Amino acid sequence: MIDLNADLGEGSPNDQALLQLVSSANIACGFHAGDADSMRQSIKWALRYGVAIGAHPSFPDRENFGRSAMALPPETVYAQIVYQLGALAALIRAEGGRMVHVKPHGMLYNQSARDSLLADAVARGIKAVDPALRLIGLADSELTKAGERQGLTVRHEVFADRNYRRDGTLVPRGETDALIEDEEQSLAHTLTMVQNGQVQTREGEWITVRADTVCLHGDGVHALAFARRIRAALEQRGIVIAAG
């Protein structure tokens, strides 16, 4: 079984179509993108298509889409996590649903994958809102370790369209080889992670990776077609797609 997740409410025109291909939705909570209306619409679509609903909290950085590095005190990050999750949870309850998971966005995700103090602040914030929430984080990172320390259910995430460094982190978006743009390469990359638990780094080495959930991005000209290809390829191999 594998979970397919997508980030929603960030202004992409493909959100509704993408929701019919994934099993989990990460909804932007206003700090990097989205607002009350977009959050509510994303929730409505997720409920319509039976997709697990999660929060996609960020650093407070709308100007740079949550991709700016920040050095905020851990207690500030903790409060911001609680604030964002609380807003989305209220909207979900109002629509008759429930929040299932949390996946940090952008630089908050990347920094907490490496910084144990930041990761603990994120995990503590999630636990304070609801200890039953699952934490989605970069596979085998400081973030997933922090979630385990806090007693949260953790889901290790891999990326269909991103290259990896030898330490298991993602190649930063500012570098030329961060994204895998060849569709065949991206498909093979994803299937190898899901089926074999391995990924080839940009340096050419093979490292072990745990894949509980795969992130599919909805922006880009061919995003939907690629998402359909990945889903079909997994199903053809007998792999069940579900939030778990």
Backbone as CSV, one residue per row, in Angstrom:
resi,resn,N_x,N_y,N_z,CA_x,CA_y,CA_z,C_x,C_y,C_z
1,MET,0.843,-1.196,0.000,0.000,0.000,0.000,0.875,1.241,0.000
2,ILE,0.451,2.260,-0.716,1.160,3.537,-0.745,0.135,4.672,-0.743
3,ASP,0.491,5.746,-0.065,-0.320,6.962,-0.051,0.223,7.914,-1.107
4,LEU,-0.673,8.562,-1.856,-0.281,9.631,-2.768,-0.835,10.929,-2.205
5,ASN,0.052,11.906,-1.969,-0.411,13.175,-1.406,-0.109,14.339,-2.333
6,ALA,-0.905,15.393,-2.196,-0.711,16.597,-3.005,-0.988,17.826,-2.155
7,ASP,-0.269,18.908,-2.453,-0.455,20.179,-1.765,-1.531,20.974,-2.488
8,LEU,-2.511,21.475,-1.728,-3.663,22.157,-2.327,-3.835,23.561,-1.764
9,GLY,-4.706,24.331,-2.428,-5.044,25.671,-1.947,-3.915,26.661,-2.123
10,GLU,-3.028,26.394,-3.104,-1.879,27.269,-3.336,-2.002,28.052,-4.647
11,GLY,-3.204,28.029,-5.235,-3.431,28.792,-6.453,-3.348,28.012,-7.746
12,SER,-3.110,26.709,-7.678,-3.041,25.907,-8.894,-4.446,25.669,-9.455
13,PRO,-4.625,25.748,-10.784,-5.943,25.486,-11.379,-6.284,23.999,-11.427
14,ASN,-5.329,23.136,-11.054,-5.527,21.691,-11.187,-6.013,21.003,-9.913
15,ASP,-6.296,21.766,-8.865,-6.572,21.155,-7.566,-7.706,20.135,-7.607
16,GLN,-8.831,20.491,-8.179,-9.974,19.577,-8.158,-9.665,18.300,-8.936
17,ALA,-9.028,18.418,-10.076,-8.678,17.234,-10.867,-7.657,16.378,-10.137
18,LEU,-6.672,17.018,-9.502,-5.637,16.267,-8.794,-6.230,15.491,-7.627
19,LEU,-7.246,16.048,-6.991,-7.870,15.376,-5.850,-8.516,14.055,-6.240
20,GLN,-8.778,13.855,-7.510,-9.365,12.604,-7.961,-8.301,11.539,-8.246
21,LEU,-7.024,11.901,-8.030,-5.923,10.985,-8.292,-5.124,10.628,-7.052
22,VAL,-5.261,11.396,-5.980,-4.469,11.183,-4.771,-5.339,10.634,-3.650
23,SER,-4.688,10.265,-2.553,-5.420,9.755,-1.393,-5.336,10.690,-0.195
24,SER,-4.405,11.665,-0.225,-4.275,12.635,0.864,-4.070,14.034,0.302
25,ALA,-4.689,15.022,0.955,-4.566,16.414,0.542,-3.973,17.243,1.669
26,ASN,-2.960,18.049,1.349,-2.326,18.947,2.315,-2.759,20.370,1.974
27,ILE,-3.551,20.982,2.820,-4.187,22.260,2.494,-3.426,23.424,3.113
28,ALA,-3.026,24.378,2.257,-2.320,25.572,2.705,-3.189,26.347,3.700
29,CYS,-2.552,26.798,4.781,-3.285,27.389,5.907,-3.160,28.906,6.001
30,GLY,-2.685,29.561,4.935,-2.673,31.016,4.916,-1.337,31.682,5.124
31,PHE,-0.355,30.980,5.663,0.929,31.619,5.954,1.810,31.759,4.707
32,HIS,1.710,30.801,3.772,2.473,30.924,2.522,1.554,31.070,1.317
33,ALA,0.321,30.622,1.463,-0.668,30.699,0.386,-2.028,30.372,0.987
34,GLY,-3.074,30.740,0.256,-4.421,30.386,0.678,-5.048,31.369,1.632
35,ASP,-6.360,31.208,1.792,-7.133,32.018,2.730,-8.354,31.196,3.149
36,ALA,-9.246,31.800,3.887,-10.397,31.054,4.399,-11.227,30.444,3.272
37,ASP,-11.407,31.194,2.187,-12.208,30.692,1.072,-11.532,29.511,0.378
38,SER,-10.226,29.634,0.106,-9.535,28.540,-0.589,-9.440,27.301,0.300
39,MET,-9.262,27.513,1.605,-9.216,26.386,2.527,-10.552,25.649,2.517
40,ARG,-11.630,26.413,2.591,-12.965,25.795,2.624,-13.259,25.053,1.331
41,GLN,-12.890,25.653,0.186,-13.140,24.987,-1.092,-12.337,23.692,-1.196
42,SER,-11.089,23.718,-0.761,-10.263,22.508,-0.802,-10.860,21.413,0.072
43,ILE,-11.357,21.795,1.228,-11.995,20.832,2.132,-13.217,20.205,1.471
44,LYS,-14.039,21.038,0.844,-15.250,20.531,0.185,-14.897,19.512,-0.903
45,TRP,-13.895,19.838,-1.716,-13.491,18.899,-2.767,-12.931,17.609,-2.175
46,ALA,-12.115,17.733,-1.143,-11.528,16.532,-0.526,-12.613,15.621,0.033
47,LEU,-13.608,16.199,0.672,-14.710,15.409,1.202,-15.503,14.756,0.064
48,ARG,-15.693,15.474,-1.020,-16.444,14.934,-2.159,-15.762,13.700,-2.736
49,TYR,-14.430,13.723,-2.805,-13.694,12.639,-3.450,-13.107,11.633,-2.464
50,GLY,-13.463,11.763,-1.187,-13.028,10.784,-0.200,-11.543,10.795,0.076
51,VAL,-10.937,11.975,0.048,-9.496,12.123,0.248,-9.222,12.566,1.688
52,ALA,-8.204,11.963,2.308,-7.832,12.331,3.679,-7.350,13.781,3.709
53,ILE,-7.828,14.540,4.686,-7.544,15.970,4.752,-6.453,16.255,5.771
54,GLY,-5.461,17.040,5.345,-4.393,17.429,6.246,-4.044,18.893,6.113
55,ALA,-3.282,19.393,7.075,-2.829,20.784,7.080,-1.450,20.886,6.456
56,HIS,-1.207,22.031,5.825,0.080,22.306,5.178,0.620,23.639,5.720
57,PRO,1.053,23.643,6.991,1.498,24.900,7.612,2.883,25.316,7.128
58,SER,3.186,26.598,7.302,4.407,27.160,6.755,4.996,28.206,7.689
59,PHE,6.214,28.631,7.393,6.717,29.878,7.949,5.825,31.019,7.444
60,PRO,5.748,32.149,8.165,4.963,33.294,7.702,5.693,34.016,6.570
61,ASP,5.440,33.607,5.327,6.259,34.078,4.215,5.469,34.030,2.910
62,ARG,4.406,34.807,2.832,3.604,34.824,1.609,4.381,35.426,0.433
63,GLU,5.277,36.366,0.725,6.011,37.050,-0.336,6.866,36.085,-1.151
64,ASN,7.392,35.057,-0.492,8.286,34.113,-1.168,7.751,32.684,-1.136
65,PHE,6.436,32.550,-0.977,5.770,31.258,-1.036,6.338,30.276,-0.018
66,GLY,6.743,30.789,1.136,7.223,29.905,2.188,8.563,29.272,1.921
67,ARG,9.325,29.846,1.002,10.604,29.238,0.615,11.820,29.993,1.149
68,SER,11.591,30.978,2.020,12.707,31.715,2.610,13.146,31.060,3.908
69,ALA,14.458,30.920,4.079,14.987,30.386,5.336,14.716,31.383,6.461
70,MET,14.317,30.873,7.625,14.029,31.729,8.770,14.647,31.126,10.028
71,ALA,15.047,32.015,10.947,15.616,31.585,12.224,14.701,32.077,13.333
72,LEU,13.548,31.435,13.460,12.558,31.823,14.457,12.760,31.007,15.737
73,PRO,12.451,31.589,16.891,12.540,30.812,18.131,11.599,29.602,18.073
74,PRO,12.009,28.462,18.620,11.150,27.273,18.592,9.748,27.519,19.146
75,GLU,9.635,28.322,20.196,8.306,28.558,20.774,7.425,29.384,19.839
76,THR,8.041,30.236,19.026,7.276,30.970,18.019,6.752,30.019,16.958
77,VAL,7.611,29.106,16.506,7.189,28.109,15.514,6.083,27.228,16.088
78,TYR,6.238,26.819,17.341,5.204,26.022,18.010,3.856,26.744,17.954
79,ALA,3.846,28.028,18.328,2.596,28.798,18.344,2.023,28.939,16.938
80,GLN,2.892,29.151,15.953,2.413,29.293,14.578,1.821,27.997,14.041
81,ILE,2.387,26.870,14.442,1.823,25.577,14.040,0.426,25.411,14.646
82,VAL,0.307,25.664,15.934,-0.993,25.532,16.603,-2.020,26.461,15.969
83,TYR,-1.612,27.677,15.672,-2.498,28.681,15.067,-3.023,28.210,13.713
84,GLN,-2.129,27.751,12.850,-2.541,27.339,11.505,-3.405,26.084,11.534
85,LEU,-3.016,25.117,12.348,-3.802,23.893,12.445,-5.179,24.172,13.018
86,GLY,-5.239,25.074,13.992,-6.528,25.404,14.603,-7.492,26.010,13.608
87,ALA,-6.985,26.900,12.750,-7.852,27.533,11.750,-8.406,26.506,10.771
88,LEU,-7.529,25.639,10.266,-8.004,24.639,9.305,-8.934,23.637,9.970
89,ALA,-8.599,23.210,11.175,-9.437,22.227,11.869,-10.851,22.745,12.075
90,ALA,-10.978,24.030,12.375,-12.311,24.615,12.579,-13.121,24.585,11.291
91,LEU,-12.482,24.908,10.178,-13.184,24.873,8.897,-13.568,23.447,8.510
92,ILE,-12.682,22.492,8.794,-12.994,21.093,8.488,-14.189,20.621,9.308
93,ARG,-14.191,20.933,10.593,-15.329,20.547,11.448,-16.626,21.161,10.948
94,ALA,-16.564,22.406,10.509,-17.758,23.091,10.020,-18.343,22.419,8.788
95,GLU,-17.491,21.723,8.031,-17.950,21.016,6.831,-18.265,19.545,7.107
96,GLY,-18.137,19.125,8.366,-18.478,17.756,8.734,-17.367,16.753,8.547
97,GLY,-16.124,17.230,8.404,-15.000,16.316,8.227,-14.084,16.309,9.431
98,ARG,-12.921,15.688,9.289,-11.920,15.687,10.350,-10.527,15.769,9.741
99,MET,-9.635,16.396,10.472,-8.259,16.518,10.020,-7.500,15.251,10.393
100,VAL,-6.721,14.732,9.438,-6.065,13.444,9.612,-4.554,13.586,9.798
101,HIS,-3.942,14.545,9.103,-2.484,14.608,9.099,-1.990,16.041,8.972
102,VAL,-0.678,16.195,9.120,-0.009,17.488,8.954,1.273,17.269,8.166
103,LYS,1.485,18.111,7.153,2.743,18.106,6.404,3.240,19.542,6.292
104,PRO,4.345,19.879,6.950,4.878,21.234,6.814,5.228,21.548,5.354
105,HIS,5.267,22.842,5.063,5.519,23.302,3.694,6.903,23.912,3.540
106,GLY,7.452,23.768,2.348,8.586,24.554,1.912,9.789,24.546,2.832
107,MET,10.241,25.761,3.191,11.455,25.867,3.985,11.253,25.374,5.413
108,LEU,10.043,25.485,5.935,9.765,24.911,7.250,9.983,23.401,7.209
109,TYR,9.533,22.768,6.159,9.719,21.324,5.957,11.205,20.993,5.863
110,ASN,11.920,21.739,5.014,13.329,21.434,4.767,14.203,21.706,5.986
111,GLN,13.966,22.827,6.669,14.782,23.139,7.841,14.510,22.167,8.985
112,SER,13.245,21.804,9.172,12.926,20.875,10.260,13.385,19.455,9.946
113,ALA,13.665,19.174,8.675,14.240,17.871,8.312,15.674,17.747,8.807
114,ARG,16.343,18.905,9.049,17.743,18.905,9.471,17.954,19.385,10.904
115,ASP,17.043,20.223,11.404,17.204,20.905,12.692,16.307,20.240,13.740
116,SER,16.904,19.551,14.697,16.116,18.788,15.669,15.282,19.693,16.579
117,LEU,15.775,20.885,16.926,15.011,21.795,17.785,13.768,22.310,17.056
118,LEU,13.950,22.671,15.794,12.807,23.121,14.993,11.824,21.974,14.784
119,ALA,12.351,20.799,14.504,11.496,19.621,14.305,10.674,19.329,15.559
120,ASP,11.288,19.442,16.729,10.558,19.209,17.975,9.444,20.234,18.169
121,ALA,9.694,21.493,17.797,8.669,22.527,17.921,7.464,22.199,17.039
122,VAL,7.744,21.741,15.818,6.662,21.361,14.906,5.879,20.183,15.472
123,ALA,6.584,19.163,15.903,5.919,17.955,16.416,5.116,18.261,17.680
124,ARG,5.668,19.090,18.554,4.941,19.455,19.777,3.671,20.224,19.450
125,GLY,3.742,21.102,18.463,2.559,21.849,18.064,1.458,20.952,17.534
126,ILE,1.849,19.976,16.737,0.874,19.019,16.209,0.235,18.226,17.343
127,LYS,1.065,17.734,18.234,0.558,16.937,19.352,-0.383,17.741,20.232
128,ALA,-0.079,19.015,20.432,-0.924,19.861,21.274,-2.315,20.042,20.681
129,VAL,-2.385,20.118,19.364,-3.693,20.273,18.703,-4.467,18.963,18.735
130,ASP,-3.800,17.859,18.391,-4.462,16.553,18.383,-3.392,15.467,18.271
131,PRO,-3.135,14.712,19.330,-2.098,13.677,19.280,-2.409,12.538,18.314
132,ALA,-3.643,12.489,17.802,-3.992,11.452,16.830,-3.584,11.837,15.406
133,LEU,-3.161,13.088,15.195,-2.766,13.519,13.858,-1.479,12.821,13.421
134,ARG,-1.412,12.450,12.150,-0.202,11.873,11.584,0.719,12.999,11.113
135,LEU,2.001,12.788,11.246,2.989,13.742,10.760,3.650,13.189,9.508
136,ILE,3.538,13.931,8.409,4.230,13.582,7.174,5.516,14.402,7.102
137,GLY,6.645,13.710,6.962,7.922,14.394,6.884,8.873,13.674,5.952
138,LEU,9.948,14.350,5.594,10.950,13.750,4.721,11.451,12.449,5.331
139,ALA,11.516,11.421,4.535,11.869,10.089,5.014,13.162,10.097,5.825
140,ASP,13.093,9.485,7.008,14.264,9.288,7.870,14.981,10.590,8.220
141,SER,14.201,11.638,8.459,14.756,12.955,8.762,14.600,13.295,10.239
142,GLU,15.144,14.437,10.642,14.956,14.913,12.011,13.480,15.147,12.303
143,LEU,12.711,15.520,11.289,11.291,15.773,11.498,10.538,14.490,11.848
144,THR,10.799,13.418,11.124,10.111,12.161,11.437,10.585,11.612,12.786
145,LYS,11.863,11.811,13.103,12.364,11.378,14.410,11.688,12.153,15.543
146,ALA,11.491,13.453,15.339,10.815,14.264,16.359,9.376,13.807,16.547
147,GLY,8.707,13.479,15.459,7.349,12.972,15.565,7.277,11.694,16.367
148,GLU,8.232,10.812,16.138,8.269,9.557,16.892,8.534,9.818,18.373
149,ARG,9.419,10.772,18.674,9.679,11.110,20.086,8.431,11.636,20.779
150,GLN,7.590,12.342,20.038,6.366,12.896,20.615,5.213,11.886,20.622
151,GLY,5.461,10.687,20.114,4.428,9.654,20.110,3.431,9.779,18.975
152,LEU,3.765,10.578,17.949,2.870,10.731,16.806,3.050,9.574,15.826
153,THR,2.005,9.264,15.088,2.129,8.356,13.960,2.824,9.107,12.838
154,VAL,3.882,8.540,12.305,4.710,9.218,11.317,4.585,8.534,9.963
155,ARG,4.537,9.344,8.919,4.553,8.843,7.548,5.780,9.414,6.841
156,HIS,6.650,8.526,6.352,7.877,8.929,5.682,7.572,9.246,4.214
157,GLU,7.980,10.444,3.785,7.596,10.927,2.457,8.761,10.923,1.479
158,VAL,8.442,10.579,0.223,9.384,10.706,-0.882,8.739,11.559,-1.967
159,PHE,9.570,12.046,-2.886,9.108,12.985,-3.907,9.313,12.418,-5.300
160,ALA,8.245,12.469,-6.086,8.286,11.903,-7.427,9.175,12.703,-8.369
161,ASP,9.298,13.997,-8.131,9.975,14.859,-9.107,11.184,15.599,-8.546
162,ARG,11.761,15.085,-7.446,12.897,15.776,-6.837,14.117,14.862,-6.755
163,ASN,15.274,15.454,-6.976,16.529,14.740,-6.803,16.975,14.790,-5.351
164,TYR,17.748,13.781,-4.963,18.213,13.625,-3.585,19.727,13.781,-3.490
165,ARG,20.180,14.256,-2.332,21.602,14.285,-2.022,21.971,13.021,-1.249
166,ARG,23.278,12.769,-1.103,23.721,11.513,-0.482,23.320,11.400,0.986
167,ASP,22.981,12.545,1.642,22.545,12.480,3.040,21.041,12.251,3.176
168,GLY,20.353,12.029,2.050,18.920,11.752,2.072,18.045,12.983,2.011
169,THR,18.641,14.179,1.976,17.854,15.409,1.857,17.629,15.731,0.382
170,LEU,16.673,16.609,0.131,16.369,17.010,-1.239,17.393,18.019,-1.747
171,VAL,17.709,17.946,-3.026,18.529,18.979,-3.639,17.752,20.287,-3.575
172,PRO,18.310,21.362,-3.025,17.579,22.626,-2.885,17.050,23.138,-4.219
173,ARG,15.879,23.754,-4.172,15.229,24.225,-5.396,16.062,25.258,-6.153
174,GLY,16.922,25.957,-5.471,17.740,26.960,-6.139,18.832,26.378,-7.010
175,GLU,19.069,25.080,-6.920,20.110,24.435,-7.711,19.523,23.845,-8.988
176,THR,20.319,23.815,-10.032,19.801,23.489,-11.364,19.237,22.080,-11.483
177,ASP,19.750,21.142,-10.680,19.297,19.754,-10.807,18.320,19.355,-9.701
178,ALA,17.646,20.330,-9.112,16.706,20.029,-8.020,15.520,19.209,-8.508
179,LEU,15.001,19.549,-9.676,13.797,18.905,-10.195,14.143,17.870,-11.266
180,ILE,13.385,16.781,-11.268,13.470,15.783,-12.339,12.384,16.139,-13.345
181,GLU,12.774,16.589,-14.504,11.795,17.076,-15.484,11.463,16.053,-16.553
182,ASP,12.282,15.021,-16.687,11.995,13.958,-17.649,10.974,13.001,-17.040
183,GLU,9.845,12.821,-17.714,8.739,12.039,-17.160,9.105,10.574,-16.945
184,GLU,9.818,9.982,-17.887,10.199,8.578,-17.748,11.155,8.387,-16.562
185,GLN,12.089,9.303,-16.422,13.036,9.234,-15.310,12.315,9.380,-13.977
186,SER,11.365,10.301,-13.923,10.618,10.526,-12.694,9.777,9.311,-12.320
187,LEU,9.195,8.668,-13.306,8.383,7.475,-13.056,9.256,6.343,-12.521
188,ALA,10.393,6.123,-13.154,11.308,5.063,-12.696,11.829,5.372,-11.294
189,HIS,12.140,6.626,-11.049,12.607,7.116,-9.747,11.578,6.786,-8.659
190,THR,10.313,7.061,-8.942,9.239,6.830,-7.969,9.031,5.344,-7.714
191,LEU,8.964,4.557,-8.766,8.724,3.125,-8.607,9.861,2.447,-7.844
192,THR,11.096,2.885,-8.070,12.237,2.298,-7.359,12.154,2.608,-5.864
193,MET,11.749,3.826,-5.515,11.606,4.179,-4.100,10.496,3.373,-3.444
194,VAL,9.363,3.262,-4.131,8.202,2.580,-3.546,8.423,1.071,-3.469
195,GLN,8.932,0.484,-4.542,9.058,-0.975,-4.598,10.329,-1.509,-3.950
196,ASN,11.426,-0.773,-4.086,12.724,-1.282,-3.622,13.270,-0.559,-2.400
197,GLY,12.656,0.555,-2.017,13.152,1.298,-0.867,14.523,1.888,-1.087
198,GLN,14.812,2.280,-2.329,16.100,2.864,-2.662,15.916,4.062,-3.574
199,VAL,16.890,4.981,-3.514,16.892,6.117,-4.420,18.333,6.392,-4.840
200,GLN,18.502,6.751,-6.112,19.834,7.112,-6.593,20.039,8.602,-6.413
201,THR,21.093,8.974,-5.717,21.356,10.380,-5.452,21.938,11.049,-6.691
202,ARG,22.003,12.371,-6.651,22.562,13.089,-7.796,24.049,12.781,-7.972
203,GLU,24.689,12.308,-6.894,26.095,11.915,-6.993,26.265,10.523,-7.600
204,GLY,25.123,9.829,-7.851,25.170,8.515,-8.468,25.161,7.355,-7.493
205,GLU,25.131,7.643,-6.192,25.119,6.586,-5.186,23.680,6.137,-4.914
206,TRP,23.540,4.898,-4.472,22.235,4.384,-4.061,22.154,4.406,-2.537
207,ILE,21.065,4.971,-2.020,20.848,4.994,-0.581,19.463,4.419,-0.274
208,THR,19.305,3.952,0.957,18.020,3.404,1.395,17.066,4.543,1.742
209,VAL,15.809,4.372,1.375,14.801,5.376,1.694,13.498,4.656,2.044
210,ARG,12.800,5.185,3.018,11.510,4.614,3.390,10.396,5.416,2.727
211,ALA,9.501,4.737,2.048,8.439,5.408,1.297,7.064,4.954,1.777
212,ASP,6.441,5.789,2.614,5.057,5.544,3.027,4.076,6.359,2.183
213,THR,4.544,7.517,1.709,3.686,8.422,0.949,4.526,9.142,-0.091
214,VAL,3.937,9.374,-1.262,4.621,10.025,-2.374,3.955,11.366,-2.639
215,CYS,4.764,12.427,-2.703,4.231,13.751,-3.013,4.145,13.928,-4.521
216,LEU,2.956,14.316,-5.006,2.746,14.646,-6.409,2.407,16.128,-6.503
217,HIS,3.170,16.883,-7.262,2.887,18.305,-7.412,1.873,18.524,-8.527
218,GLY,0.953,19.462,-8.308,-0.130,19.698,-9.257,0.112,20.835,-10.212
219,ASP,1.187,21.607,-10.001,1.454,22.713,-10.908,2.329,22.230,-12.067
220,GLY,2.324,22.979,-13.131,3.093,22.581,-14.311,2.187,22.077,-15.421
221,VAL,2.659,22.228,-16.637,1.843,21.918,-17.815,1.416,20.455,-17.856
222,HIS,2.326,19.561,-17.492,2.048,18.123,-17.631,1.777,17.446,-16.281
223,ALA,1.495,18.214,-15.247,1.376,17.664,-13.893,0.273,16.617,-13.782
224,LEU,-0.891,16.922,-14.319,-2.010,15.984,-14.190,-1.756,14.697,-14.972
225,ALA,-1.228,14.832,-16.175,-0.936,13.642,-16.982,0.082,12.756,-16.274
226,PHE,1.076,13.372,-15.654,2.088,12.604,-14.944,1.495,11.933,-13.711
227,ALA,0.634,12.646,-12.983,-0.017,12.063,-11.812,-0.840,10.844,-12.211
228,ARG,-1.523,10.929,-13.340,-2.304,9.778,-13.826,-1.378,8.608,-14.165
229,ARG,-0.232,8.904,-14.758,0.725,7.838,-15.118,1.259,7.136,-13.869
230,ILE,1.602,7.905,-12.867,2.135,7.294,-11.649,1.077,6.433,-10.976
231,ARG,-0.129,6.946,-10.880,-1.196,6.166,-10.245,-1.431,4.866,-11.019
232,ALA,-1.517,4.967,-12.338,-1.755,3.777,-13.160,-0.616,2.770,-13.019
233,ALA,0.621,3.254,-12.997,1.780,2.356,-12.883,1.772,1.616,-11.554
234,LEU,1.404,2.294,-10.485,1.339,1.653,-9.177,0.225,0.609,-9.143
235,GLU,-0.938,0.968,-9.673,-2.068,0.035,-9.668,-1.780,-1.189,-10.527
236,GLN,-1.094,-1.005,-11.650,-0.752,-2.141,-12.520,0.168,-3.131,-11.814
237,ARG,0.905,-2.664,-10.836,1.819,-3.526,-10.072,1.182,-4.056,-8.791
238,GLY,-0.133,-3.869,-8.674,-0.868,-4.397,-7.547,-0.694,-3.622,-6.256
239,ILE,-0.212,-2.409,-6.363,0.003,-1.588,-5.166,-1.263,-0.784,-4.873
240,VAL,-1.811,-0.991,-3.690,-3.043,-0.307,-3.282,-2.712,1.137,-2.907
241,ILE,-3.510,2.073,-3.403,-3.315,3.494,-3.085,-4.352,3.896,-2.043
242,ALA,-3.861,4.269,-0.869,-4.751,4.637,0.242,-3.982,5.463,1.244
243,ALA,-4.709,6.279,2.019,-4.080,7.133,3.014,-3.467,6.315,4.156
244,GLY,-4.013,5.155,4.435,-3.431,4.277,5.449,-3.786,4.700,6.870
